[in-house]
Amino acid sequence: MVMTDSATYSKRRDLMIQSYHDFIGDLQEEGPEEETNGLSPDFLEHFKFIIKSKALADFSPLNFYWVNLVDNLIYVLQMYQDADDEGLTDFWTEGEYAKAYLDLADQGEEPVAITAQLIPLLEGQVLGFYHWHISAHHKAKENPTLYQLVPDIGDHDLGIRVGHSDMIAPPDAHNDSPSLPFWSKSFSEGIVSIDDDGGELVGGIQPLKAIDLDGRTLPIKGSTPELDKNIDEHIVNLDKAIQLIKNASPRCYDALKVFTESIILIDEPGIVSYSLQSLPGYSNINVSERDFVDLVDDLIHENGHHILNAVLNAEELIEEDDDKIFWSPWRQALRPIRGIYHGYLTFCWAFTLFSDLYKSAPSELDQTQMEKVQLRFVDEFIMLKFCQDQLDHAFRLGKINELGMGLVREANKLLEAESEYVNAVIQSKLSPANAAKVSELQTALSKAHKTYLN
């Protein structure tokens, strides 16, 4: 899982691709749900048409995201039909429709009644996302199609992604809104027609700026107008970071080439970079309050999530629950099994990256940056080792299955192979400042071990 070859990477990615094809096949045979009570006739008629589209024949990150939109609709529909008040409340309050749900709940509406009013929003996004991103051509009939902007792929009012590799800057006259009504779209003609109070505003589709990864295009999109305006400056930094990874850590670069599909730049102080299991390969990279070493780290860390999510999208690895009984040295808080499991396997990639950077000492990094690399290299090793007993305990509790533990054991072997070298660095090569910080970390984890692991 953590360190392997390109052939194994491809096999694990293929598991996710096969899961996509299996789901599409089931939908083509059975439709969105055997019992369709709760779905509108117009949606069902439309869905039966688009599910047979050739545009869904091949896997892509956006196609996979669309499948998850359908899966969410099916999930809600089942709870609606079962009158599962608790499940419905959890679903709506934990997602993007929380405000709408809570406003209706404050008016005295019951969960099932509220769901009947909100299901059309889910139906609309299934159809809108398909026609905006996936279909080659679309022309609405009596009413415009509504696309709800998705910030996680870089959408904002003045720069909306269209498919994987393109975007549109809507005409200035359009209304700022989290939803975009549109009449038509054509990838071949490169235009979309946006609704303007019953009229039409025509906008041109333009290609996203991109970075070349040895012949594969990596589209870059800003999540705000300012980021899109300065995209060339950010691409210079991204390209510099990727070239550093390529030269100093070939094993991290090989993994990056396979799993990272697009980079979304975000500018949100206090927010870490992130990725979504439902959107494979899309890395949301925060450029606020982050230096160059952080940028290099974030690219590989999010790619680590993509690698793990590729397996999780096809296989069960852990028994997920909300029991916060595992101490995370990164969060310095108790976390459920998903948190500690993901943390361990993704921060192994950070350790691998900083190990390679420390050993190669690339000329692109100055002394201050190399001191940061040294500290991260040692800190990650210490924190990862701290987690191993907890993961063994989770396995004994049945929270990690045999397949999931197999990935942990692969990571354990990586750490064991580096153990002697890391200990030598700790003993004699740490700078005074780093030695003090490492000692502080060891003391804190020793206290945490006595508190939470005994």
C-alpha positions in Angstrom: 0.0 0.0 0.0 2.6 2.5 1.0 5.7 1.5 -1.0 5.1 -0.6 -4.1 5.6 -0.5 -7.9 3.6 1.0 -10.7 2.0 -2.2 -11.7 0.5 -2.6 -8.1 -0.6 1.0 -8.2 -2.5 0.3 -11.4 -4.1 -2.9 -10.0 -5.4 -1.0 -7.0 -6.7 1.8 -9.1 -8.3 -0.8 -11.3 -10.3 -2.1 -8.3 -12.0 1.3 -8.0 -12.6 1.5 -11.7 -14.3 -1.9 -11.6 -16.5 -0.9 -8.7 -17.6 2.0 -10.9 -18.5 -0.3 -13.8 -20.3 -2.7 -11.4 -22.5 0.2 -10.0 -23.3 1.5 -13.5 -24.2 -2.0 -14.6 -26.6 -2.4 -11.7 -28.2 0.9 -12.4 -28.7 0.1 -16.0 -30.4 -3.2 -15.1 -32.4 -2.1 -12.1 -32.8 1.7 -12.2 -32.1 3.9 -9.2 -34.4 1.9 -6.9 -36.9 -1.0 -7.3 -39.4 0.9 -5.2 -39.5 4.5 -6.6 -42.0 6.1 -4.2 -40.6 9.5 -3.5 -39.0 10.1 -6.9 -40.6 12.4 -9.4 -41.9 10.9 -12.7 -39.9 13.4 -14.7 -36.7 12.4 -12.9 -37.3 8.7 -13.5 -38.0 9.2 -17.2 -34.9 11.4 -17.6 -32.7 9.0 -15.6 -33.7 6.0 -17.7 -32.4 7.9 -20.7 -29.1 9.1 -19.3 -28.1 5.9 -17.5 -27.6 4.3 -20.9 -25.4 7.1 -22.2 -22.1 6.3 -23.8 -20.6 9.2 -21.7 -20.9 6.9 -18.6 -19.2 4.0 -20.3 -15.7 4.9 -19.1 -14.4 5.7 -15.6 -13.4 9.2 -14.8 -13.2 11.1 -11.5 -16.3 13.2 -12.4 -18.2 10.1 -13.5 -17.4 8.5 -10.2 -18.6 11.6 -8.3 -21.8 11.5 -10.3 -22.3 7.8 -9.2 -21.9 8.9 -5.6 -24.6 11.6 -6.2 -26.9 8.8 -7.4 -25.9 6.6 -4.5 -26.8 9.3 -2.0 -30.2 9.7 -3.6 -30.8 6.0 -3.3 -29.7 6.0 0.3 -32.0 8.9 1.2 -34.9 7.3 -0.7 -34.5 4.0 1.3 -34.6 5.9 4.6 -37.6 8.0 3.4 -39.5 4.8 2.5 -38.6 3.3 5.9 -39.5 6.5 7.8 -36.1 6.5 9.4 -36.2 9.8 11.2 -32.8 9.5 12.9 -31.0 8.5 9.7 -32.7 11.2 7.6 -31.8 13.9 10.2 -28.2 12.7 10.3 -27.9 12.8 6.5 -29.4 16.2 6.0 -27.7 18.0 8.9 -24.2 16.7 8.0 -24.3 17.9 4.4 -24.7 20.9 2.1 -28.5 21.0 2.7 -28.2 21.4 6.4 -29.6 25.0 6.5 -32.6 24.1 4.4 -33.4 21.1 6.5 -33.0 23.0 9.8 -35.1 25.9 8.6 -37.9 23.5 7.8 -37.4 21.6 11.1 -37.7 24.9 13.0 -41.1 25.4 11.4 -42.2 22.1 13.0 -41.9 19.9 9.9 -41.0 16.2 10.6 -38.0 14.5 8.9 -40.0 12.5 6.4 -42.0 15.5 5.4 -38.9 17.7 5.0 -37.2 14.9 3.0 -40.1 14.9 0.6 -39.4 18.6 -0.1 -35.6 18.2 -0.4 -35.4 15.1 -2.6 -36.1 17.2 -5.7 -32.8 19.0 -4.9 -30.9 15.7 -5.0 -32.7 14.7 -8.2 -31.8 18.1 -9.8 -28.1 17.8 -8.9 -28.0 14.3 -10.4 -29.4 15.6 -13.6 -27.6 18.9 -13.6 -24.1 17.5 -12.8 -24.5 14.9 -15.6 -25.5 17.5 -18.3 -23.0 20.1 -17.2 -19.9 17.9 -16.8 -20.4 14.5 -18.4 -22.7 14.7 -21.5 -21.1 15.9 -24.7 -24.2 17.9 -25.7 -27.3 19.1 -23.9 -30.3 21.2 -24.8 -33.0 21.9 -22.3 -36.6 22.0 -23.4 -39.2 24.0 -21.5 -37.1 25.0 -18.5 -33.4 25.5 -18.0 -31.4 22.8 -16.3 -30.0 23.7 -12.9 -26.4 23.0 -12.0 -25.4 23.4 -8.4 -21.8 24.7 -8.1 -19.3 22.3 -6.5 -16.5 24.2 -4.7 -14.5 21.0 -4.3 -13.8 20.9 -8.0 -13.0 24.6 -8.1 -16.4 26.2 -8.9 -17.0 29.8 -8.0 -19.3 32.4 -9.5 -16.8 33.8 -12.0 -15.1 30.6 -13.0 -17.1 27.4 -13.2 -15.5 24.1 -14.2 -17.0 22.3 -17.2 -15.9 18.7 -17.3 -12.4 17.6 -16.2 -10.3 19.9 -18.3 -12.3 23.1 -19.1 -14.0 26.0 -17.5 -16.3 28.9 -18.3 -16.1 32.4 -17.0 -19.9 33.3 -17.0 -20.9 36.7 -18.5 -20.8 39.5 -15.9 -24.5 39.9 -16.3 -25.4 36.5 -14.8 -26.8 36.4 -11.2 -24.3 35.3 -8.5 -25.8 32.2 -7.1 -24.7 28.7 -5.8 -26.8 27.4 -8.6 -26.5 28.0 -12.4 -29.5 27.6 -14.7 -28.4 26.8 -18.2 -30.2 26.0 -21.5 -27.5 24.2 -23.5 -23.9 23.1 -23.5 -21.7 21.7 -26.3 -18.2 20.5 -25.8 -17.6 20.3 -29.5 -18.8 23.9 -30.2 -17.2 25.1 -26.9 -20.2 27.1 -25.7 -22.8 27.1 -23.0 -26.0 29.1 -22.9 -26.9 30.4 -19.4 -30.4 31.5 -18.4 -30.9 35.2 -17.7 -34.4 35.8 -16.4 -35.8 33.8 -19.3 -33.3 35.1 -21.8 -29.9 33.6 -22.8 -26.3 34.6 -22.2 -23.8 32.7 -24.2 -20.4 32.0 -22.8 -17.3 30.3 -24.3 -15.7 27.2 -22.8 -11.9 27.6 -22.3 -9.3 25.0 -21.3 -7.9 25.0 -17.8 -4.3 25.7 -17.3 -2.4 22.5 -16.7 1.0 20.9 -15.7 2.5 18.1 -17.8 3.3 14.9 -15.8 5.5 13.0 -18.3 2.9 13.2 -21.0 -0.2 13.3 -18.8 -2.1 16.6 -18.3 -2.8 17.7 -14.7 -5.5 20.5 -14.8 -5.2 23.3 -12.3 -8.2 25.3 -11.1 -8.5 28.1 -8.5 -11.4 28.1 -6.1 -11.7 31.9 -6.1 -11.5 34.6 -8.8 -8.3 35.9 -7.3 -6.7 32.4 -7.5 -7.8 31.9 -11.1 -6.5 35.4 -11.9 -3.0 34.5 -10.5 -3.1 30.9 -11.7 0.2 31.2 -13.7 2.1 32.3 -10.6 0.8 29.3 -8.7 1.5 26.9 -11.5 5.1 28.0 -11.4 5.3 27.0 -7.7 3.4 23.8 -8.3 5.7 22.8 -11.2 8.7 23.6 -9.1 7.4 21.4 -6.3 6.5 18.5 -8.6 10.0 18.7 -10.2 11.6 18.5 -6.8 9.5 15.5 -5.9 10.4 13.9 -9.3 14.2 14.4 -8.7 14.4 13.8 -5.0 11.7 11.2 -4.4 11.0 9.1 -7.5 8.9 6.7 -5.6 6.5 9.5 -4.5 6.5 10.9 -8.0 5.6 7.6 -9.5 2.6 7.4 -7.2 1.6 11.0 -7.9 1.5 10.3 -11.6 -0.9 7.4 -11.2 -3.4 8.9 -8.6 -3.5 12.7 -8.7 -5.9 13.8 -11.5 -6.4 17.6 -10.8 -5.3 20.2 -8.3 -7.7 22.8 -6.9 -6.1 25.8 -5.2 -7.9 27.1 -2.1 -7.1 30.1 0.0 -8.6 29.5 3.4 -6.6 30.4 6.6 -6.7 27.7 9.2 -8.0 25.0 6.8 -5.8 22.1 5.9 -5.5 20.8 2.3 -8.0 18.0 1.7 -9.5 15.5 -0.7 -12.7 13.5 -0.9 -13.3 9.8 -1.2 -16.1 10.5 -3.7 -13.9 12.6 -5.9 -10.8 10.4 -6.7 -7.6 12.2 -7.7 -8.8 15.8 -7.0 -6.5 17.5 -4.5 -7.7 20.7 -2.8 -4.4 22.4 -1.9 -4.4 25.3 0.5 -2.0 28.1 -0.5 -2.8 30.3 2.5 -0.2 30.4 5.3 1.8 27.6 3.6 5.4 27.7 2.5 7.2 25.8 -0.3 8.0 22.7 1.8 4.4 22.6 3.0 3.3 22.7 -0.7 5.5 19.7 -1.5 4.2 17.9 1.5 0.5 18.6 0.7 0.8 17.3 -2.8 2.1 13.9 -1.6 -0.1 13.7 1.5 -3.3 14.2 -0.5 -2.0 11.7 -3.1 -1.7 9.3 -0.2 -5.4 9.8 0.5 -6.1 9.0 -3.2 -4.2 5.8 -3.0 -6.0 4.6 0.1 -9.4 5.8 -1.1 -8.9 3.9 -4.4 -8.9 0.7 -2.3 -11.7 1.9 0.1 -13.9 2.6 -2.9 -13.7 -1.0 -3.8 -13.1 -3.0 -0.6 -14.0 -2.9 3.1 -10.9 -2.4 5.2 -12.3 -1.1 8.5 -15.4 -1.4 10.5 -16.4 2.3 10.8 -17.9 3.6 13.9 -17.8 6.8 16.0 -16.0 5.5 19.0 -13.2 8.0 19.7 -10.8 5.7 21.5 -7.5 6.1 19.5 -5.1 8.9 20.3 -3.9 10.8 17.1 -0.5 12.3 17.6 -1.2 14.6 14.6 -4.5 15.9 15.9 -3.5 15.5 19.6 -7.0 14.2 20.2 -9.0 11.0 20.4 -10.2 9.8 17.0 -12.4 7.0 15.7 -10.8 4.1 13.8 -11.2 5.9 10.4 -9.1 8.8 11.7 -6.2 6.8 13.0 -6.2 4.4 10.1 -6.2 7.1 7.4 -3.7 9.1 9.4 -1.2 6.2 9.7 -1.3 5.2 6.0 -1.3 8.7 4.6 1.4 10.1 6.9 3.6 7.2 5.9 3.8 9.0 2.6 4.9 12.2 4.3 7.6 10.2 6.1 8.7 8.7 2.8 8.9 12.1 1.1 10.8 13.7 3.9 13.1 10.8 4.2 14.0 11.1 0.6 14.4 14.8 0.8 16.6 14.6 3.8 18.9 12.0 2.3 19.2 13.7 -1.1 19.6 17.2 0.3 18.4 18.9 -3.0 20.0 22.2 -3.9 16.6 23.7 -4.4 16.1 23.8 -0.6 18.1 26.2 1.6 19.4 25.5 5.1 16.2 26.7 6.9 14.1 24.5 4.6 16.3 21.5 5.2 16.1 21.9 8.9 12.3 21.8 8.6 12.7 18.6 6.4 14.8 17.0 9.1 12.3 17.7 11.8 9.4 16.4 9.7 11.3 13.3 8.8 12.0 12.4 12.4 8.7 13.6 13.8 6.7 11.5 11.3 8.7 8.4 12.2 8.1 8.9 15.9 4.3 9.6 15.5 3.8 6.7 13.1 5.6 4.3 15.5 3.4 5.5 18.3 0.3 4.5 16.3 1.3 0.9 15.7 0.2 -0.5 19.0 -3.1 1.2 18.6 -3.6 -0.3 15.2 -2.8 -3.8 16.5 -5.4 -3.2 19.2 -7.9 -2.1 16.7 -7.3 -5.2 14.7 -7.9 -7.4 17.8 -11.2 -5.5 18.4 -12.3 -6.3 14.9 -12.2 -2.6 13.8 -9.7 -3.5 11.1 -10.2 -6.6 8.9 -7.4 -8.8 7.5 -7.2 -6.9 4.2 -7.0 -3.6 6.0 -4.3 -4.9 8.4 -2.3 -6.1 5.4 -1.9 -2.5 4.3 -0.8 -1.5 7.8 1.8 -4.3 7.8 3.2 -3.0 4.5 3.7 0.4 6.1 5.2 -1.2 9.2 7.9 -2.8 7.0 8.8 0.5 5.6 9.3 2.0 9.0 11.2 -1.0 10.2 13.6 -0.7 7.3 14.3 2.9 8.1 14.4 2.5 11.9 18.2 2.2 12.4 18.9 5.2 10.2 16.3 7.4 11.9 17.6 6.5 15.3 21.1 7.5 14.3 19.9 10.9 13.1 18.1 11.4 16.4 21.2 10.4 18.4 23.8 12.6 16.7 22.6 14.7 13.7 19.7 16.8 14.9 20.2 20.5 15.1 19.9 21.9 18.6 16.5 23.5 17.8 15.2 20.2 16.3 16.6 18.1 19.2 14.5 20.2 21.6 11.4 19.8 19.6 11.8 16.1 19.2 12.4 15.7 22.9 9.2 17.6 23.6 7.3 15.4 21.2 8.6 12.2 22.8 7.7 13.4 26.2 4.1 14.3 25.1 3.7 10.9 23.4 5.0 9.1 26.4 2.4 10.8 28.5 -0.3 10.0 25.9 0.8 6.3 25.9 0.3 6.1 29.7 -3.0 7.8 29.5 -4.6 6.1 26.5 -2.8 2.9 25.8 -2.5 1.2 29.2 
